[in-house]
Amino acid sequence: MDRLINAVIQASKKIKNETEISTGATSVSFASVQYIIKNVEDIGKKNILLFGTGKIGHNTCENLVKHTKNEHITLINRTKDKAEKLATKLNLIVKDYSELHLELQKADVVIVATGAQNPTIDKAILNLKKPMLILDLSIPKNVNENVQDLDGVSLVHMDYLSQLTDETLENRKLHIPAAEAIIEEIKEEFIAWTKARKFAPTIHALKEKLNAIKASELDFQSKKLADFNEEQAEIISARIIQKITTHFANHLKDSNTMVDESIEWIEKVFQIEATSK
């Protein structure tokens, strides 16, 4: 099991390092943060206002904290308790819904993720003297298109961010064959290891048997021959044993080999018994 888990981790790392299957955003919440990072300079120093802390707002907020390292994020939600729970978890600021108008004037980036049926933000409540990026992640749209009439205001809708995630998924699909090839390679290595593990005790027992034969024969020859070079004989016989056991191991590794029958045959011929299988 330990070896299997390590094989899975190895495959995951190799796929991540050698393919582009992990690149790009596949969720709107992550895509929105990536868009902000790419389009707003010094994002870590900007004032960010998140209006709406539902599922999308919650996920977007976590991505903001993680990827922008911004300490100027303010949360507003119609139900303040919900915003306070998220703020406590991420150490952020919460303002009352009644302060939305004031907080909009301070913000450089506004993310709207509310569930209202009609727009909650339009140009009438914006009194801006600086550029502002607004991301509307709401369904239906909660930011009126007329905010774009104001100089310096950029509006990005969820449908555009969804297109980015769709493109990312399509790009990732191109790398699936390469990822599958890596998985197959490591899978084959694991299967080969499990197969070797099955016959390893038999090969070990075979080696011990041959070494016992070798020791007996070297002892006999050393007593029989006056000029017997035991050191040289030890080296030669050890190499022969290694080559013999390697031949048997390669036979057992072969995909066409019936491993159980071969193990039984080897143990019968050499009169050995593996200690564990």
C-alpha positions as CSV (number, residue, x, y, z in Angstrom):
1,M,0.0,0.0,0.0
2,D,2.9,2.4,0.8
3,R,4.5,1.7,-2.5
4,L,1.1,2.2,-4.3
5,I,0.5,5.6,-2.6
6,N,4.1,6.7,-3.5
7,A,3.5,5.7,-7.1
8,V,0.3,7.8,-7.2
9,I,2.1,10.8,-5.8
10,Q,5.0,10.3,-8.2
11,A,2.5,10.2,-11.2
12,S,0.8,13.3,-9.9
13,K,4.0,15.3,-9.6
14,K,5.3,14.1,-13.0
15,I,2.1,15.0,-14.7
16,K,2.1,18.5,-13.1
17,N,5.8,19.1,-14.0
18,E,5.8,17.6,-17.5
19,T,2.4,18.6,-18.9
20,E,0.2,21.7,-18.8
21,I,-2.9,19.8,-17.5
22,S,-2.9,21.8,-14.3
23,T,-2.5,25.3,-15.8
24,G,-5.2,27.9,-16.0
25,A,-8.4,28.5,-14.0
26,T,-11.3,26.0,-14.1
27,S,-13.6,27.8,-11.7
28,V,-15.2,31.3,-12.0
29,S,-14.0,32.2,-8.6
30,F,-10.4,31.4,-9.4
31,A,-10.6,32.8,-12.9
32,S,-11.8,36.1,-11.4
33,V,-8.8,36.3,-9.1
34,Q,-6.5,35.5,-12.0
35,Y,-8.1,38.2,-14.1
36,I,-7.7,40.8,-11.3
37,I,-4.0,39.8,-10.8
38,K,-3.3,40.2,-14.5
39,N,-5.2,43.5,-15.0
40,V,-4.6,45.4,-11.7
41,E,-1.0,46.6,-10.9
42,D,0.2,46.3,-7.3
43,I,-3.0,44.4,-6.4
44,G,-1.6,43.7,-2.9
45,K,-1.9,47.4,-2.1
46,K,-5.3,48.0,-3.6
47,N,-8.6,48.3,-1.7
48,I,-10.9,45.3,-2.6
49,L,-14.6,45.2,-1.8
50,L,-16.4,41.9,-1.9
51,F,-20.2,42.4,-1.9
52,G,-22.0,39.1,-1.3
53,T,-20.5,36.1,0.6
54,G,-22.5,33.2,-0.8
55,K,-20.8,30.2,-2.3
56,I,-19.1,32.0,-5.2
57,G,-18.3,35.0,-3.0
58,H,-16.8,32.8,-0.3
59,N,-14.6,30.8,-2.8
60,T,-13.5,34.0,-4.5
61,C,-12.6,35.6,-1.2
62,E,-10.5,32.6,-0.2
63,N,-8.7,32.7,-3.6
64,L,-8.1,36.5,-3.1
65,V,-6.5,36.0,0.2
66,K,-4.4,33.1,-0.9
67,H,-3.1,34.5,-4.2
68,T,-3.0,38.3,-3.8
69,K,-1.7,38.6,-0.2
70,N,-3.9,41.6,0.0
71,E,-4.7,42.9,3.5
72,H,-7.2,45.5,2.4
73,I,-10.3,43.3,1.7
74,T,-13.6,44.4,3.0
75,L,-16.7,42.2,3.1
76,I,-20.3,43.3,2.9
77,N,-23.3,41.1,2.9
78,R,-27.1,41.8,3.4
79,T,-26.9,39.3,6.2
80,K,-23.9,40.5,8.3
81,D,-23.5,37.3,10.3
82,K,-22.6,35.4,7.2
83,A,-19.9,37.9,6.3
84,E,-18.6,38.0,9.8
85,K,-18.1,34.2,9.8
86,L,-16.0,34.4,6.7
87,A,-14.1,37.5,7.9
88,T,-13.2,35.8,11.2
89,K,-11.8,32.8,9.3
90,L,-9.7,34.9,7.0
91,N,-9.0,37.9,9.3
92,L,-10.8,40.5,7.1
93,I,-12.9,43.6,7.6
94,V,-16.7,43.6,7.6
95,K,-19.0,46.6,7.0
96,D,-22.7,47.0,7.3
97,Y,-24.9,46.8,4.2
98,S,-25.9,50.4,4.9
99,E,-22.2,51.4,4.3
100,L,-22.1,50.0,0.8
101,H,-22.2,53.4,-0.9
102,L,-19.2,54.7,1.2
103,E,-17.2,51.6,0.7
104,L,-17.7,51.7,-3.1
105,Q,-16.0,55.1,-3.1
106,K,-12.9,53.7,-1.4
107,A,-12.6,50.6,-3.5
108,D,-10.2,50.0,-6.4
109,V,-11.7,46.6,-7.2
110,V,-15.3,45.5,-6.5
111,I,-16.5,41.9,-6.7
112,V,-20.3,41.6,-6.7
113,A,-21.6,38.1,-6.0
114,T,-25.1,38.7,-4.6
115,G,-28.3,36.9,-5.4
116,A,-30.6,39.9,-6.0
117,Q,-33.0,39.7,-8.9
118,N,-32.3,43.3,-10.0
119,P,-29.0,45.3,-10.2
120,T,-27.8,46.5,-6.8
121,I,-25.0,48.7,-8.3
122,D,-25.3,51.3,-11.0
123,K,-23.6,54.5,-12.0
124,A,-25.9,56.6,-9.8
125,I,-24.3,55.3,-6.6
126,L,-20.7,55.6,-7.8
127,N,-19.0,58.9,-7.2
128,L,-15.5,58.1,-8.5
129,K,-12.3,60.0,-8.9
130,K,-10.1,57.0,-9.7
131,P,-10.2,53.9,-11.9
132,M,-12.3,50.9,-10.7
133,L,-12.6,47.3,-11.9
134,I,-15.9,45.7,-11.2
135,L,-16.4,42.0,-11.5
136,D,-20.1,40.8,-11.6
137,L,-20.2,37.2,-10.6
138,S,-23.9,37.2,-9.9
139,I,-26.8,35.3,-11.6
140,P,-28.7,37.3,-12.8
141,K,-26.4,40.2,-13.3
142,N,-26.3,42.6,-10.3
143,V,-24.3,45.4,-11.8
144,N,-26.0,47.8,-14.3
145,E,-24.2,48.1,-17.6
146,N,-24.4,51.9,-17.3
147,V,-21.4,51.9,-14.8
148,Q,-19.3,51.7,-18.0
149,D,-20.5,55.3,-18.9
150,L,-18.2,56.5,-16.1
151,D,-14.5,57.2,-17.0
152,G,-12.1,54.6,-15.7
153,V,-14.7,52.0,-14.8
154,S,-14.2,48.5,-16.3
155,L,-17.0,45.9,-16.0
156,V,-16.4,42.2,-16.4
157,H,-19.3,39.7,-16.3
158,M,-19.4,36.1,-15.2
159,D,-20.1,35.0,-18.7
160,Y,-16.7,36.3,-19.9
161,L,-14.9,34.6,-17.0
162,S,-16.9,31.4,-17.8
163,Q,-15.5,31.5,-21.3
164,L,-12.0,31.7,-19.8
165,T,-12.6,28.5,-17.8
166,D,-14.1,26.8,-20.8
167,E,-11.0,27.6,-22.8
168,T,-8.8,26.3,-20.0
169,L,-10.7,23.0,-19.9
170,E,-10.3,22.6,-23.6
171,N,-6.6,23.3,-23.4
172,R,-6.2,20.8,-20.6
173,K,-7.9,18.1,-22.7
174,L,-5.1,18.4,-25.2
175,H,-2.7,17.2,-22.5
176,I,-4.7,14.2,-21.3
177,P,-2.9,11.7,-23.7
178,A,0.5,12.8,-22.2
179,A,-0.8,12.5,-18.7
180,E,-2.3,9.1,-19.4
181,A,1.1,7.9,-20.9
182,I,2.8,8.9,-17.6
183,I,0.2,7.1,-15.6
184,E,0.6,4.0,-17.7
185,E,4.4,4.1,-17.4
186,I,4.3,4.3,-13.6
187,K,1.5,1.8,-13.4
188,E,3.7,-0.7,-15.4
189,E,6.6,0.0,-13.0
190,F,4.3,-0.7,-10.0
191,I,2.9,-4.0,-11.6
192,A,6.5,-5.1,-12.3
193,W,7.4,-4.4,-8.7
194,T,4.4,-6.4,-7.4
195,K,5.3,-9.2,-9.6
196,A,8.9,-9.2,-8.5
197,R,7.8,-9.0,-4.9
198,K,5.9,-12.2,-5.4
199,F,8.9,-14.2,-6.6
200,A,11.6,-12.3,-4.6
201,P,11.5,-14.9,-1.7
202,T,12.1,-17.7,-4.2
203,I,15.0,-16.0,-5.8
204,H,16.5,-15.2,-2.4
205,A,16.1,-18.9,-1.4
206,L,17.6,-20.0,-4.7
207,K,20.6,-17.7,-4.1
208,E,21.1,-19.1,-0.6
209,K,20.9,-22.6,-1.9
210,L,23.6,-21.9,-4.6
211,N,25.8,-20.1,-2.0
212,A,25.5,-23.2,0.2
213,I,26.6,-25.4,-2.7
214,K,29.4,-23.0,-3.5
215,A,30.6,-22.9,0.1
216,S,30.6,-26.7,0.3
217,E,32.5,-27.1,-3.0
218,L,35.1,-24.4,-2.1
219,D,35.7,-26.2,1.2
220,F,36.2,-29.5,-0.6
221,Q,38.5,-28.1,-3.3
222,S,40.6,-26.2,-0.7
223,K,41.3,-29.5,1.1
224,K,41.9,-31.4,-2.1
225,L,44.2,-28.9,-3.9
226,A,47.4,-27.6,-2.4
227,D,47.6,-24.6,-4.5
228,F,43.9,-23.8,-4.5
229,N,43.2,-20.0,-4.8
230,E,40.1,-19.7,-2.6
231,E,39.9,-16.0,-3.0
232,Q,39.8,-16.1,-6.8
233,A,37.4,-19.1,-6.7
234,E,35.1,-17.1,-4.4
235,I,35.0,-14.2,-6.9
236,I,34.3,-16.4,-9.9
237,S,31.6,-18.5,-8.3
238,A,29.8,-15.4,-6.8
239,R,29.6,-14.0,-10.3
240,I,28.3,-17.2,-11.7
241,I,25.6,-17.4,-9.0
242,Q,24.6,-13.8,-9.7
243,K,24.2,-14.6,-13.4
244,I,22.2,-17.7,-12.7
245,T,19.8,-16.0,-10.3
246,T,19.5,-13.0,-12.7
247,H,18.4,-15.4,-15.5
248,F,15.7,-16.9,-13.3
249,A,14.6,-13.5,-12.2
250,N,14.3,-12.3,-15.8
251,H,12.3,-15.4,-16.7
252,L,9.9,-14.7,-13.8
253,K,9.6,-11.0,-14.8
254,D,8.6,-11.9,-18.4
255,S,5.0,-11.1,-19.1
256,N,4.5,-14.5,-20.8
257,T,5.7,-16.4,-17.8
258,M,3.2,-18.3,-15.6
259,V,4.8,-17.1,-12.4
260,D,3.1,-19.5,-9.9
261,E,4.0,-22.6,-11.9
262,S,7.6,-21.4,-12.5
263,I,8.1,-20.7,-8.8
264,E,6.8,-24.2,-8.0
265,W,9.1,-25.7,-10.5
266,I,12.2,-23.8,-9.3
267,E,11.5,-24.7,-5.6
268,K,11.0,-28.4,-6.6
269,V,14.1,-28.7,-8.7
270,F,16.4,-27.0,-6.2
271,Q,14.6,-28.4,-3.2
272,I,14.1,-25.0,-1.6
273,E,11.3,-23.4,0.3
274,A,10.8,-19.6,0.3
275,T,10.3,-18.2,3.8
276,S,7.6,-15.8,2.7
277,K,5.5,-15.3,-0.5
